[in-house]
């Protein structure tokens, strides 16, 4: 396709991204693998300059649904139809797989989502939903009284220890993998780690050295960032503030051992109790966005 902006005319190639040409788009893909469960298209201006990318992954629980994980066009090349072409190619490919739905989730500000929603609505995406509140934080949260208190807190439980994930005994980890002894939603699993990131601030709450009763996972993400991916406490232990103590342990370690790294924490809007006390920790954080989702029905 030929595009023109204020700086002149240029030719853009839209192509399927495979293992053979992945290197061209490596800066946009980060650690995302390209395999049979992904569909990816890229836009490039020359042999080695990537201007945009779109990537969808088959839903692990619903094989008739594909989720758009990455959709990006460089700011210099926006409003030229490149995003539309990438999306069109992806939709056609997903249809050939016999899929029923294509979903896009994105973390952005409310203002930016309104623009994206308008773009997607014109292409028959529907049902805009707000999924989570997302906080990105650094040393600024030292200004919060509750965070300062967490740095001086100690484990209030005699029978429960907060154990780094790499030190959790093998039998307990095995039980967790098969949901033995503790029932948890799949989306809050300790083992969710799509891009195989390193656990650097993940803790499991273990009672009497026998069973896990909760956890929080802190993963080292690109950009010197700790991504807090999952946070769960067994329902039998929620009333005694175990979740609060577990979060204190993670933040205390983050703000002492990993003080130079920023943190990213997403809280589901369906989990009102967790959202309430998380908001107290991060009320001084300037970066507060939301995760949104829209769906395209394919048949």
C-alpha positions, 0 to 999 in steps of 0.5 A: 500500500502507498501512504502519504503524510506531511513528509512525503509518499512512501510504500508500506508492506503488510506481511505475515510475521513468521519465525523467518522474518520475526527479527524485523519486528522483534522490538515490537514483539518483545518476548511474544512467541510466534507459533501455531497458536498465534496469528501476526501481521506486520507493516514495514516501510523498508526491508528492516523498518517496522512501522506497525504490528498486530498479533492475536493468540488463540484462547486457551480455554475457548479455541473458537476465540482469539485475543488480540494481544498486540496492536501498535502503529508507530506515531509517525505512521498513524492515521494513514490506514496502516492499522486498518490494513493490519486489522483486516488481514488479521480478521480474514485469517482468524475467519479461516480458522473457524473462529467465532470471536475476536477480542481486543483488550488494551490498557489505556486512558479513558480519553485514548480508549474513546478514540480506539472504541470509535475505530473499532465500532466502525469495524463492528466490534461491540460490547466495550467493557472495563475489566481492571484498574491499572496502577504503575508506581515507583518511589512516589508511593513512599508518600502514602502513610499505608505504604510507609507502615507496610515497610515497618510491618512484620508477618502477623501470623504464627502458622503462616509463612510468606515463602519466595516461589523458588523456595516452595517445597515441591509437593506443595507446588505439585498440589497447586498445579492440580488444584489440590487442597486449594480452589482458585480461578484459572485467571488467578493461577500462580502459573500464569506467565504468558511470556515466560518472565522471571519471578523476582518478587513472587510469594506463596503463603504457606500454612504449617509448612503443609499447604498454600493458602494464597500468593502474589506473583511479581514478574520481571517485565521488559523496561525494568518493571515488576509486573504483579500478574496474579494475587489470590487468597483462599476464601477461608483466610480473607477475613483475617487480612491475609491478603493485606499482609501478603501485599505488604510483604511484596511491597516491602521487598519491592521498595527495599530490594528492587527500589530501582524498578517500577511496579505495575499492578492491575486489579479486577473491577469485579473484585471489589474488596481487593480493589478497595484496599489496593486503591488505598496503597496507590492513591498517590500514584499519578499513572492510573489507567484501565484495561478495556475489552471489545469483541467482534463476532465472526459468525 
